[in-house]
């Protein structure tokens, strides 16, 4: 399976928030907090995508002679083509250099760095001849091993009329809480301008397991993934740079598919079916 990935990346060692300030003072995780934490979140995002498609990608330490041995039968389950989109100035060179053999970097000159997310989406939608097209923020980790199989399976089951979103969690590193799921219900008056939530909206069998899907009370996951058919539908209709679903960041990630397709998440009882980790922990 061939997958195209586009990730907008904005990073500054300065604590200034001037480029990404939004009403209410909200800015994306990749543009705030300590540089070390932001670098690690970005690296975790890239490593999760680089490694998700590899089977038996492990190394064994032989303690007797202190040598490392790669395991046999390593193969690529997914052919993942990752492009990191930056403004050419505010970027984390350390992480990009570490992953340079596995990614490409596209530097775009921008008058306003806020446009970076829209440009990354436009680059993704112009690509062709992939099975899936993934957009994600630069602090999202892909932890479901068969993530892309499930995305494609769901799209085929619904005749490309629906998009499946993952549940997003943070690891609080706490003995009390194992995972904090951060996309709980949002303002329903806002949501109903774009979609009507519905519990138990769909039931499907995946590998002989019954899975219940909802039209969620919060469709946001900081990522979306489209099939070739879905990408072409969006291009045929055209898409604007909108910011009316919460902010421009949520609009790019969520309104992009929601404007054209039905949005689903698994019922919370089936949350581990498809989930991602938010490595930049805002809520823990």
ROSE-373207 format. One record per residue: residue number from 1; x, y, z of N, C-alpha, C, O in turn. Coordinates in steps of 0.02 Angstrom, whole numbers, plus 50000, padded with zeros to 5 digits. Layout:
N
> NUM_X_Y_Z_X_Y_Z_X_Y_Z_X_Y_Z;
...
! end
This chain:
284
> 1_50042_49940_50000_50000_50000_50000_50044_50063_50000_50090_50068_50041;
> 2_50031_50109_49954_50069_50170_49949_50032_50227_49985_49973_50239_49973;
> 3_50068_50262_50027_50037_50314_50068_50079_50378_50063_50139_50377_50073;
> 4_50045_50432_50047_50078_50498_50046_50061_50535_50111_50003_50538_50131;
> 5_50112_50562_50142_50103_50598_50205_50130_50669_50197_50185_50678_50172;
> 6_50091_50718_50219_50115_50787_50222_50105_50814_50293_50051_50809_50322;
> 7_50159_50841_50321_50158_50866_50389_50182_50938_50390_50239_50952_50372;
> 8_50139_50985_50409_50163_51054_50418_50205_51058_50482_50185_51032_50534;
> 9_50263_51091_50477_50308_51094_50534_50331_51164_50545_50362_51196_50502;
> 10_50317_51190_50605_50339_51256_50624_50374_51250_50692_50346_51224_50740;
> 11_50437_51273_50695_50476_51266_50757_50520_51327_50766_50555_51349_50720;
> 12_50519_51355_50826_50562_51411_50842_50591_51401_50912_50556_51380_50957;
> 13_50655_51415_50919_50687_51410_50985_50667_51469_51029_50678_51468_51090;
> 14_50640_51521_50999_50616_51578_51036_50552_51561_51072_50513_51519_51049;
> 15_50541_51592_51129_50478_51583_51166_50424_51629_51141_50368_51628_51167;
> 16_50439_51670_51091_50390_51715_51063_50335_51677_51028_50348_51627_50995;
> 17_50274_51700_51036_50216_51667_51006_50187_51708_50948_50132_51694_50925;
> 18_50224_51758_50924_50194_51807_50879_50170_51778_50813_50122_51803_50785;
> 19_50201_51725_50788_50182_51700_50722_50117_51660_50723_50082_51657_50673;
> 20_50102_51629_50780_50044_51584_50781_49992_51603_50833_49949_51562_50849;
> 21_49996_51664_50860_49945_51685_50908_49876_51684_50875_49868_51707_50818;
> 22_49827_51658_50911_49758_51657_50888_49714_51688_50941_49737_51698_50998;
> 23_49652_51705_50925_49608_51733_50977_49606_51687_51038_49599_51626_51032;
> 24_49612_51718_51096_49613_51679_51158_49683_51657_51177_49692_51626_51229;
> 25_49732_51672_51136_49801_51655_51153_49820_51584_51135_49875_51561_51154;
> 26_49777_51547_51100_49792_51476_51085_49841_51472_51027_49833_51507_50977;
> 27_49891_51429_51033_49938_51415_50979_49951_51340_50977_49940_51307_51028;
> 28_49973_51313_50921_49984_51241_50916_50043_51218_50959_50088_51258_50974;
> 29_50042_51156_50978_50094_51128_51022_50163_51136_50993_50211_51146_51031;
> 30_50170_51131_50927_50237_51134_50897_50266_51204_50899_50325_51213_50882;
> 31_50228_51254_50919_50252_51322_50920_50257_51350_50991_50266_51410_51000;
> 32_50250_51307_51042_50254_51332_51110_50289_51281_51155_50308_51227_51133;
> 33_50296_51300_51218_50328_51254_51265_50403_51253_51258_50432_51292_51220;
> 34_50436_51208_51295_50508_51204_51293_50533_51175_51228_50500_51130_51200;
> 35_50589_51199_51201_50615_51172_51138_50628_51097_51142_50614_51061_51093;
> 36_50653_51073_51198_50667_51001_51203_50604_50959_51196_50604_50908_51162;
> 37_50551_50981_51228_50488_50944_51225_50459_50946_51155_50433_50896_51130;
> 38_50465_51003_51122_50439_51009_51054_50479_50968_51004_50451_50937_50959;
> 39_50545_50967_51013_50587_50926_50969_50570_50852_50977_50565_50816_50927;
> 40_50563_50830_51039_50549_50759_51051_50481_50740_51023_50472_50685_50997;
> 41_50432_50784_51029_50365_50770_51002_50367_50763_50927_50336_50719_50898;
> 42_50404_50807_50894_50412_50805_50822_50448_50741_50800_50427_50707_50753;
> 43_50502_50725_50835_50539_50663_50819_50495_50602_50828_50496_50557_50787;
> 44_50456_50600_50882_50411_50543_50894_50360_50535_50838_50343_50480_50818;
> 45_50336_50591_50812_50289_50590_50757_50321_50557_50695_50292_50511_50666;
> 46_50379_50581_50677_50412_50554_50617_50431_50481_50626_50421_50440_50581;
> 47_50458_50463_50684_50478_50394_50695_50418_50346_50693_50424_50290_50668;
> 48_50361_50369_50718_50302_50325_50717_50281_50310_50646_50259_50254_50631;
> 49_50287_50359_50601_50268_50348_50531_50321_50309_50493_50304_50268_50451;
> 50_50384_50322_50508_50438_50285_50475_50434_50210_50493_50446_50167_50450;
> 51_50418_50196_50555_50421_50127_50580_50355_50089_50575_50355_50027_50581;
> 52_50299_50123_50564_50235_50089_50565_50229_50036_50510_50193_49986_50518;
> 53_50263_50047_50455_50256_50001_50400_50307_49945_50398_50307_49905_50351;
> 54_50351_49943_50447_50405_49894_50446_50390_49835_50492_50371_49844_50550;
> 55_50399_49776_50466_50388_49715_50504_50457_49685_50520_50500_49680_50477;
> 56_50466_49664_50582_50529_49635_50606_50586_49685_50604_50644_49666_50594;
> 57_50571_49749_50613_50622_49800_50611_50654_49808_50680_50647_49859_50714;
> 58_50690_49756_50701_50718_49754_50768_50792_49734_50766_50816_49705_50718;
> 59_50826_49752_50820_50896_49735_50828_50906_49701_50895_50876_49721_50945;
> 60_50949_49651_50896_50963_49613_50957_51034_49628_50981_51081_49626_50942;
> 61_51040_49643_51046_51106_49652_51076_51131_49586_51103_51100_49554_51145;
> 62_51189_49565_51079_51223_49506_51105_51271_49530_51160_51324_49557_51146;
> 63_51250_49520_51222_51288_49547_51279_51357_49515_51284_51403_49546_51312;
> 64_51366_49456_51258_51430_49421_51264_51486_49458_51229_51543_49459_51253;
> 65_51471_49489_51172_51523_49525_51135_51505_49598_51122_51540_49634_51086;
> 66_51449_49620_51152_51427_49690_51147_51417_49711_51074_51434_49767_51055;
> 67_51389_49665_51034_51375_49680_50964_51299_49678_50952_51261_49645_50987;
> 68_51280_49716_50901_51210_49720_50883_51197_49682_50818_51238_49684_50772;
> 69_51141_49647_50816_51123_49607_50757_51052_49624_50736_51005_49620_50775;
> 70_51046_49643_50672_50978_49654_50645_50944_49588_50635_50974_49539_50613;
> 71_50880_49586_50653_50842_49525_50642_50828_49515_50568_50830_49562_50529;
> 72_50814_49453_50550_50801_49437_50480_50728_49450_50461_50686_49464_50504;
> 73_50715_49445_50396_50647_49449_50369_50615_49518_50381_50554_49522_50391;
> 74_50655_49571_50378_50627_49638_50382_50596_49656_50315_50628_49648_50263;
> 75_50534_49679_50315_50504_49700_50252_50456_49759_50265_50434_49770_50322;
> 76_50442_49795_50212_50400_49854_50217_50327_49835_50205_50308_49813_50151;
> 77_50287_49842_50257_50215_49829_50250_50181_49886_50212_50137_49874_50170;
> 78_50202_49947_50226_50176_50006_50192_50234_50043_50157_50290_50045_50183;
> 79_50220_50070_50099_50268_50113_50065_50247_50185_50080_50202_50212_50048;
> 80_50280_50216_50129_50260_50281_50154_50308_50335_50130_50368_50332_50142;
> 81_50280_50384_50097_50318_50441_50069_50300_50503_50111_50245_50529_50107;
> 82_50348_50525_50152_50336_50579_50200_50367_50644_50176_50427_50647_50161;
> 83_50326_50696_50172_50351_50763_50157_50336_50809_50216_50278_50815_50238;
> 84_50387_50840_50243_50380_50890_50295_50381_50959_50262_50429_50975_50227;
> 85_50329_50998_50274_50322_51063_50242_50339_51117_50293_50309_51119_50347;
> 86_50387_51160_50277_50409_51213_50323_50412_51280_50287_50406_51284_50226;
> 87_50420_51333_50327_50428_51399_50296_50502_51414_50279_50518_51469_50257;
> 88_50545_51364_50290_50616_51372_50274_50656_51408_50326_50717_51412_50320;
> 89_50623_51433_50378_50657_51471_50430_50646_51440_50499_50694_51426_50535;
> 90_50583_51429_50516_50565_51404_50582_50558_51328_50579_50502_51302_50572;
> 91_50614_51293_50585_50613_51221_50580_50665_51191_50627_50714_51223_50645;
> 92_50653_51129_50645_50697_51093_50691_50747_51053_50650_50734_50997_50631;
> 93_50805_51083_50638_50856_51051_50595_50881_50985_50624_50895_50939_50586;
> 94_50886_50981_50690_50912_50920_50721_50870_50859_50703_50896_50806_50684;
> 95_50805_50866_50710_50760_50810_50696_50758_50795_50621_50759_50737_50601;
> 96_50754_50847_50580_50752_50838_50508_50815_50803_50483_50812_50760_50439;
> 97_50872_50822_50511_50935_50790_50490_50937_50717_50512_50962_50674_50476;
> 98_50913_50703_50571_50913_50634_50596_50871_50588_50553_50887_50529_50545;
> 99_50818_50615_50524_50772_50574_50484_50779_50585_50410_50736_50564_50371;
> 100_50832_50618_50388_50839_50641_50319_50837_50586_50267_50817_50598_50210;
> 101_50857_50525_50286_50856_50470_50237_50786_50440_50228_50777_50396_50185;
> 102_50738_50464_50266_50672_50433_50264_50617_50484_50248_50558_50465_50242;
> 103_50634_50547_50242_50585_50599_50229_50612_50647_50176_50671_50647_50161;
> 104_50567_50688_50150_50587_50745_50109_50561_50808_50143_50511_50806_50178;
> 105_50596_50863_50132_50577_50926_50163_50563_50977_50108_50604_50988_50063;
> 106_50505_51008_50111_50487_51059_50062_50483_51126_50098_50442_51135_50143;
> 107_50525_51172_50077_50529_51237_50108_50492_51288_50064_50509_51298_50006;
> 108_50441_51319_50094_50397_51365_50058_50406_51435_50087_50400_51445_50147;
> 109_50419_51484_50044_50424_51553_50067_50353_51580_50078_50312_51579_50033;
> 110_50341_51604_50138_50275_51628_50157_50278_51698_50186_50324_51715_50222;
> 111_50228_51738_50169_50223_51803_50200_50198_51797_50272_50217_51836_50316;
> 112_50156_51746_50283_50128_51734_50349_50133_51660_50364_50105_51619_50329;
> 113_50169_51643_50417_50179_51572_50433_50115_51536_50451_50113_51475_50450;
> 114_50062_51573_50468_49998_51541_50481_49972_51503_50421_49932_51457_50427;
> 115_49994_51523_50361_49970_51491_50300_50003_51423_50289_49984_51386_50243;
> 116_50051_51405_50330_50088_51343_50320_50042_51282_50319_50052_51237_50279;
> 117_49993_51281_50364_49949_51223_50367_49907_51216_50304_49894_51160_50281;
> 118_49885_51272_50276_49846_51269_50214_49890_51246_50156_49868_51208_50113;
> 119_49951_51271_50154_49997_51252_50100_50012_51177_50103_50014_51144_50051;
> 120_50023_51151_50163_50037_51079_50170_49978_51038_50145_49988_50987_50111;
> 121_49917_51059_50161_49858_51023_50136_49854_51027_50060_49837_50978_50027;
> 122_49869_51084_50032_49866_51092_49959_49919_51049_49924_49905_51020_49871;
> 123_49978_51044_49954_50029_51000_49926_50005_50928_49926_50014_50891_49878;
> 124_49975_50908_49982_49949_50839_49987_49896_50825_49934_49898_50773_49902;
> 125_49850_50870_49926_49794_50859_49880_49815_50860_49806_49777_50838_49763;
> 126_49873_50887_49792_49899_50888_49723_49935_50823_49705_49949_50811_49646;
> 127_49950_50782_49754_49984_50719_49741_49938_50669_49706_49877_50675_49711;
> 128_49967_50621_49671_49928_50570_49636_49961_50502_49642_50020_50495_49660;
> 129_49921_50451_49627_49945_50382_49622_49967_50352_49689_50014_50312_49692;
> 130_49932_50371_49743_49941_50339_49807_49875_50307_49828_49822_50326_49804;
> 131_49879_50259_49872_49818_50228_49898_49785_50271_49950_49723_50276_49954;
> 132_49826_50303_49992_49800_50345_50045_49840_50410_50049_49899_50412_50030;
> 133_49807_50462_50075_49838_50528_50082_49827_50552_50154_49770_50564_50175;
> 134_49881_50559_50191_49878_50575_50262_49905_50645_50276_49958_50663_50252;
> 135_49866_50683_50314_49888_50747_50341_49887_50740_50417_49840_50712_50445;
> 136_49939_50766_50450_49938_50766_50523_49979_50823_50550_50026_50846_50518;
> 137_49962_50845_50610_50004_50893_50645_50068_50858_50666_50072_50797_50669;
> 138_50119_50899_50681_50186_50871_50688_50202_50844_50757_50261_50834_50774;
> 139_50150_50832_50798_50161_50801_50863_50116_50740_50874_50104_50719_50930;
> 140_50092_50711_50819_50047_50654_50822_50087_50589_50810_50125_50584_50762;
> 141_50077_50541_50854_50110_50476_50847_50060_50422_50827_50005_50417_50855;
> 142_50080_50381_50779_50036_50329_50752_50053_50263_50786_50105_50233_50773;
> 143_50007_50241_50829_50021_50184_50874_49982_50121_50855_49997_50067_50881;
> 144_49933_50126_50811_49896_50068_50788_49933_50036_50729_49940_50068_50677;
> 145_49956_49975_50738_50000_49944_50689_49969_49938_50619_50002_49950_50569;
> 146_49905_49921_50617_49870_49914_50552_49827_49975_50538_49772_49969_50510;
> 147_49851_50033_50557_49814_50096_50551_49788_50106_50480_49728_50119_50471;
> 148_49831_50101_50431_49811_50117_50362_49767_50062_50332_49726_50077_50289;
> 149_49776_50000_50353_49730_49947_50331_49659_49964_50352_49612_49956_50313;
> 150_49652_49987_50414_49585_50001_50441_49554_50062_50408_49494_50064_50395;
> 151_49596_50113_50394_49571_50173_50360_49543_50154_50291_49488_50174_50273;
> 152_49582_50116_50254_49561_50097_50186_49502_50051_50189_49455_50058_50149;
> 153_49502_50003_50234_49446_49956_50241_49381_49994_50255_49330_49979_50224;
> 154_49383_50042_50300_49322_50079_50317_49297_50120_50258_49237_50122_50245;
> 155_49342_50151_50221_49322_50190_50163_49289_50145_50110_49240_50164_50080;
> 156_49317_50086_50100_49288_50039_50051_49220_50014_50075_49174_50005_50034;
> 157_49213_50002_50140_49149_49978_50168_49094_50030_50158_49035_50012_50151;
> 158_49111_50094_50157_49062_50147_50150_49063_50179_50080_49038_50234_50070;
> 159_49094_50144_50034_49097_50166_49964_49127_50236_49958_49104_50277_49918;
> 160_49178_50249_49998_49217_50312_49996_49174_50373_50016_49193_50430_50002;
> 161_49117_50360_50049_49074_50416_50070_49088_50438_50141_49059_50487_50164;
> 162_49131_50402_50176_49143_50416_50247_49218_50413_50261_49256_50378_50227;
> 163_49238_50451_50312_49308_50453_50334_49310_50433_50408_49272_50460_50449;
> 164_49355_50388_50424_49363_50365_50493_49418_50405_50526_49474_50409_50501;
> 165_49402_50434_50584_49451_50471_50624_49472_50429_50684_49432_50391_50710;
> 166_49534_50436_50707_49556_50400_50766_49537_50435_50831_49521_50494_50831;
> 167_49539_50398_50885_49537_50428_50952_49607_50452_50969_49656_50417_50953;
> 168_49613_50510_51000_49678_50539_51015_49688_50541_51091_49644_50564_51128;
> 169_49746_50518_51113_49758_50517_51185_49827_50545_51201_49870_50551_51158;
> 170_49835_50563_51265_49900_50582_51292_49918_50533_51347_49875_50505_51381;
> 171_49983_50523_51356_50008_50481_51409_50027_50525_51468_50077_50561_51464;
> 172_49990_50523_51523_50004_50567_51580_50063_50544_51623_50083_50579_51669;
> 173_50091_50485_51607_50146_50457_51647_50128_50459_51721_50166_50483_51764;
> 174_50070_50433_51734_50041_50436_51801_50020_50366_51824_49996_50327_51783;
> 175_50029_50349_51888_50004_50285_51913_49928_50283_51918_49899_50229_51922;
> 176_49896_50342_51917_49823_50344_51922_49788_50337_51855_49734_50307_51850;
> 177_49818_50366_51801_49785_50368_51736_49834_50342_51683_49890_50367_51677;
> 178_49813_50292_51645_49855_50264_51593_49853_50305_51530_49905_50320_51500;
> 179_49793_50325_51509_49784_50365_51449_49732_50419_51463_49682_50407_51496;
> 180_49745_50478_51437_49696_50532_51439_49672_50546_51368_49711_50570_51326;
> 181_49609_50531_51354_49581_50543_51288_49557_50615_51286_49514_50635_51326;
> 182_49584_50654_51240_49579_50727_51245_49526_50758_51198_49516_50819_51200;
> 183_49493_50717_51158_49444_50745_51112_49373_50727_51134_49336_50693_51098;
> 184_49356_50751_51193_49289_50742_51218_49240_50788_51183_49260_50826_51139;
> 185_49176_50786_51202_49124_50826_51168_49141_50900_51167_49166_50928_51216;
> 186_49128_50931_51110_49138_51003_51102_49069_51037_51102_49018_51005_51109;
> 187_49069_51102_51095_49008_51141_51091_48964_51114_51034_48981_51118_50976;
> 188_48907_51085_51053_48865_51053_51002_48830_51103_50956_48811_51086_50900;
> 189_48821_51164_50980_48792_51216_50935_48841_51231_50879_48820_51242_50822;
> 190_48905_51232_50894_48956_51241_50842_48957_51180_50796_48957_51188_50735;
> 191_48959_51120_50825_48966_51060_50784_48908_51052_50736_48918_51030_50679;
> 192_48847_51068_50758_48788_51056_50717_48785_51101_50655_48743_51091_50611;
> 193_48830_51150_50652_48836_51189_50590_48868_51149_50535_48863_51166_50476;
> 194_48903_51094_50555_48942_51055_50507_48919_50982_50502_48922_50953_50448;
> 195_48897_50953_50558_48874_50884_50557_48829_50871_50617_48832_50908_50667;
> 196_48789_50819_50613_48745_50800_50667_48772_50736_50699_48775_50685_50665;
> 197_48791_50738_50762_48818_50678_50793_48764_50624_50802_48704_50640_50808;
> 198_48785_50562_50802_48738_50507_50811_48775_50448_50841_48826_50425_50814;
> 199_48750_50423_50897_48779_50364_50928_48755_50301_50892_48700_50299_50865;
> 200_48797_50250_50892_48780_50185_50861_48756_50195_50789_48707_50164_50767;
> 201_48791_50237_50752_48770_50254_50684_48784_50199_50634_48752_50194_50582;
> 202_48834_50156_50650_48855_50105_50601_48886_50046_50638_48921_50055_50688;
> 203_48873_49987_50613_48903_49926_50641_48934_49886_50584_48900_49870_50534;
> 204_48999_49870_50591_49034_49832_50539_49076_49778_50572_49095_49783_50630;
> 205_49091_49726_50533_49134_49672_50558_49204_49679_50527_49212_49680_50466;
> 206_49254_49682_50570_49323_49685_50548_49359_49624_50575_49366_49616_50636;
> 207_49382_49580_50530_49415_49518_50550_49372_49480_50602_49397_49457_50653;
> 208_49308_49474_50586_49260_49436_50627_49246_49469_50695_49218_49437_50739;
> 209_49265_49532_50702_49249_49569_50763_49200_49624_50747_49211_49664_50702;
> 210_49145_49627_50784_49095_49678_50774_49120_49744_50805_49139_49746_50863;
> 211_49119_49797_50764_49141_49863_50787_49083_49913_50778_49053_49915_50724;
> 212_49069_49951_50830_49017_50003_50827_49050_50070_50813_49100_50088_50844;
> 213_49021_50108_50766_49048_50173_50748_48996_50227_50762_48936_50217_50750;
> 214_49019_50284_50786_48976_50342_50799_48993_50399_50751_49049_50405_50727;
> 215_48943_50440_50739_48957_50507_50713_48971_50549_50774_48925_50567_50811;
> 216_49035_50565_50787_49056_50586_50854_49035_50656_50874_49019_50699_50832;
> 217_49034_50667_50939_49019_50733_50967_49081_50778_50963_49077_50837_50979;
> 218_49136_50750_50943_49197_50789_50927_49234_50751_50873_49266_50701_50887;
> 219_49231_50775_50811_49263_50739_50755_49338_50752_50750_49372_50720_50709;
> 220_49365_50798_50789_49435_50818_50782_49483_50765_50808_49470_50733_50860;
> 221_49539_50755_50771_49591_50709_50793_49661_50734_50776_49711_50700_50788;
> 222_49666_50795_50748_49729_50825_50726_49760_50789_50667_49820_50795_50655;
> 223_49720_50752_50630_49744_50717_50571_49683_50697_50528_49627_50693_50554;
> 224_49694_50684_50465_49644_50652_50423_49680_50610_50371_49738_50622_50355;
> 225_49644_50560_50345_49673_50516_50294_49620_50500_50243_49565_50478_50260;
> 226_49636_50512_50179_49589_50504_50124_49611_50451_50075_49671_50438_50068;
> 227_49564_50421_50041_49580_50377_49985_49591_50419_49922_49576_50479_49922;
> 228_49616_50388_49870_49624_50423_49806_49557_50450_49781_49553_50506_49758;
> 229_49505_50410_49787_49438_50431_49766_49415_50492_49805_49388_50539_49776;
> 230_49424_50491_49870_49403_50547_49912_49444_50610_49897_49417_50665_49894;
> 231_49508_50601_49887_49550_50658_49870_49528_50689_49804_49526_50750_49797;
> 232_49510_50648_49756_49488_50673_49691_49421_50710_49697_49410_50759_49662;
> 233_49377_50686_49739_49312_50719_49750_49323_50790_49776_49290_50837_49754;
> 234_49367_50797_49824_49382_50863_49852_49411_50908_49798_49391_50967_49793;
> 235_49456_50883_49758_49487_50923_49705_49436_50943_49652_49440_50998_49624;
> 236_49389_50899_49637_49338_50915_49587_49293_50971_49610_49272_51013_49569;
> 237_49278_50973_49675_49234_51025_49701_49273_51089_49718_49245_51144_49717;
> 238_49337_51081_49735_49376_51137_49757_49369_51148_49832_49316_51133_49861;
> 239_49421_51173_49864_49419_51183_49936_49450_51250_49954_49500_51270_49924;
> 240_49419_51284_50002_49441_51351_50021_49483_51347_50085_49482_51297_50121;
> 241_49518_51401_50099_49556_51406_50161_49509_51433_50215_49505_51494_50226;
> 242_49474_51388_50248_49424_51407_50298_49453_51400_50368_49499_51362_50381;
> 243_49423_51439_50414_49445_51438_50484_49385_51438_50531_49393_51454_50590;
> 244_49326_51420_50506_49265_51428_50546_49248_51368_50590_49199_51372_50627;
> 245_49286_51314_50586_49276_51260_50634_49330_51267_50688_49385_51241_50680;
> 246_49313_51301_50742_49356_51316_50799_49411_51366_50779_49410_51423_50801;
> 247_49459_51344_50739_49513_51388_50714_49539_51359_50649_49514_51308_50626;
> 248_49589_51391_50620_49617_51365_50558_49647_51297_50567_49645_51256_50521;
> 249_49676_51283_50625_49709_51218_50637_49659_51161_50637_49669_51110_50604;
> 250_49604_51169_50674_49552_51118_50675_49517_51114_50608_49496_51060_50587;
> 251_49510_51170_50574_49476_51170_50510_49514_51129_50458_49485_51091_50420;
> 252_49580_51138_50456_49621_51100_50407_49617_51025_50422_49608_50985_50377;
> 253_49625_51007_50485_49626_50936_50504_49559_50902_50499_49555_50844_50481;
> 254_49506_50939_50514_49440_50907_50524_49388_50930_50473_49351_50889_50446;
> 255_49386_50995_50461_49336_51020_50414_49352_50999_50342_49307_50993_50301;
> 256_49416_50988_50328_49434_50965_50260_49394_50904_50240_49361_50906_50188;
> 257_49395_50849_50278_49352_50792_50259_49279_50802_50277_49235_50778_50242;
> 258_49265_50838_50331_49196_50845_50355_49153_50885_50306_49092_50877_50304;
> 259_49184_50928_50267_49148_50968_50217_49120_50925_50161_49072_50945_50127;
> 260_49149_50865_50151_49131_50825_50093_49105_50755_50111_49070_50723_50071;
> 261_49122_50730_50171_49107_50661_50188_49078_50656_50258_49085_50702_50299;
> 262_49046_50600_50272_49024_50585_50340_49086_50566_50382_49130_50530_50359;
> 263_49088_50592_50443_49144_50579_50488_49123_50529_50542_49070_50537_50572;
> 264_49165_50480_50554_49151_50429_50605_49212_50421_50650_49269_50431_50630;
> 265_49198_50401_50711_49248_50371_50756_49216_50308_50785_49155_50302_50788;
> 266_49259_50262_50807_49230_50205_50841_49197_50228_50905_49217_50279_50935;
> 267_49147_50191_50927_49119_50202_50993_49176_50197_51044_49224_50160_51033;
> 268_49170_50233_51098_49226_50236_51146_49244_50167_51173_49301_50155_51192;
> 269_49197_50122_51175_49212_50054_51198_49259_50017_51151_49290_49967_51170;
> 270_49266_50043_51090_49310_50012_51040_49367_50060_51022_49394_50056_50966;
> 271_49385_50104_51067_49432_50158_51052_49500_50135_51029_49532_50169_50989;
> 272_49523_50077_51053_49590_50054_51033_49591_50026_50962_49645_50010_50937;
> 273_49534_50021_50930_49532_49998_50861_49573_50044_50816_49608_50022_50772;
> 274_49568_50110_50830_49606_50159_50790_49620_50219_50835_49574_50255_50854;
> 275_49683_50228_50853_49699_50284_50896_49769_50311_50880_49810_50277_50850;
> 276_49780_50374_50899_49845_50406_50891_49863_50438_50958_49820_50452_51000;
> 277_49928_50449_50967_49951_50480_51028_49972_50552_51015_50008_50567_50968;
> 278_49948_50597_51058_49969_50667_51056_50031_50674_51098_50027_50676_51160;
> 279_50089_50677_51066_50152_50676_51103_50166_50742_51139_50199_50742_51191;
> 280_50141_50797_51111_50149_50860_51147_50092_50865_51197_50038_50888_51180;
> 281_50104_50845_51258_50050_50839_51308_50029_50908_51333_50065_50940_51372;
> 282_49970_50930_51311_49942_50994_51332_49898_50988_51393_49890_51036_51431;
> 283_49870_50929_51404_49816_50923_51452_49835_50882_51514_49799_50882_51563;
> 284_49891_50847_51511_49912_50806_51568_49946_50848_51621_49968_50823_51673;
! end
